[in-house]
Amino acid sequence: MQEQIASLKADISQQISAAGDMAALEDVRVATLGKKGSVSGLMKGLGGMSPDERKVAGPLLNSLKVDVADEIAARKSVLEAAALEERLASERVDVSLPVMAHPSGSIHPVSQVMDEIAEIFASLGFDVAEGPDLETDFHNFTALNIPAEHPARQDHDTFYLKPDANGDRKVLRTHTSPVQIRTMLNETPPIRIIAPGRTYRSDSDATHTPMFHQVEGLVIDKDTHLGHLKGTLEAFLKAFFEVDNVTLRLRPSYFPFTEPSMEVDVQCSFDGGNVKIGDGNDWLEILGSGMVNPRVLEHCNLDPTVYQGFAFGCGIDRLAMLKYGMNDLRAFFDSDLRWLRHYGFRALDLPTLAGGFSR
Ligand code: DAH
């Protein structure tokens, strides 16, 4: 019996070490320890033995079973380690490859231009402020020195909501200027913010859409003056249009919320159908601005004998059209994939002043 077990054991050990992969090893396990395996068969024979025979054979067979199981487990870890080594040697992840070779989405020119504007003004020390699209009459008009019967209300082609129980009508903000009011009411000067966002007016043609985008600028401090306004706008327009020089023309104008008010034109040329900003014989109106009207400061609980500042408001869509050469504003909001692919920006291509904005 002892010899029979010893020779079976030698045979099994040889099979185990010869097993070249997990499948072969599993075959050995089934053929020995499996239900119908050789070792299991011998174990079953214990039942038919006399008690004396069993006393001898029992421990021998048990240790055979344990030894075979241990050897199989040891071989298994050797094979597993070898398989892992092989995978590590043959498989590689190239971390320098882009995540997606062909991303299918793109950044809309309006978003891109907003990012560019925020980047430029951040470098000048401005924060980005926000306000709601649905505004109160107070923030959109009254606090900006446009009281109920003021003619400027008619200019704005306002979308009004139904009046609430108190008779107050909210409006879809007609400009980003109400963010000035919200900022002055919530913060103490010095204030330096821009407020990009959506604005709404009931108007639609090649250069007007019912929803459009503006960016507002506001600076309030004790000794802010027109020179600061002009310098800020020059710095902004130079960086935005990526030109070394811009010549500005400040034209006297009227806005209820600024005094004095001016419209700002940049010198440009229209040679060959393309606008070139910087020099030339033409002027392009680009934004409205002025020194914040003392009445507006009063509405925001700021003492106009202590504080003053400047503000400006500018159409973002128009800036995008000028910089990236689109001629119909309506296409901005058509969701035409061909247009978006042509004018869209790559998602990871964030505009930075240091890196340059243009593609
Ligand atoms: N809110 C004006 C508009 O929508 C633009 C504007 C003009 C904003 C002058 C200003 C400003 O802050 O000072 O037409």
Residues whose N, C-alpha, C, O or C-beta is under 5 A from the ligand:
A	BS01	DAH	T174 H175 S177 G217 F255 T258 G288 S289 G290 A311 F312 G313
